[in-house]
Amino acid sequence: MTNLLMLIPVALLLGLTGLVGFLWALKSGQFDDLDGAAHRILFDDDDMPPPPKPKNLKTEEKDK
């Protein structure tokens, strides 16, 4: 019986700690964008195109 008197408050404290942690995560925006990271991995659109090749001045003079 004395074990129950100790385990019940411990279980309630752990449950309350979990609830406080969950509410903190909601307030801080942890669950706002669940699909964004998955889409950023699949669609990597931030690659820059290669720079244009420099023109060769000698070749242009011969063509004229």
Sequence and secondary structure as in RCSB ss.txt:
>XXXX:A:sequence
MTNLLMLIPVALLLGLTGLVGFLWALKSGQFDDLDGAAHRILFDDDDMPPPPKPKNLKTEEKDK
>XXXX:A:secstr
 HHHHHHHHHHHHHHHHHHHHHHHHHHTTTTS SSHHHHHHH              HHHHHHH 
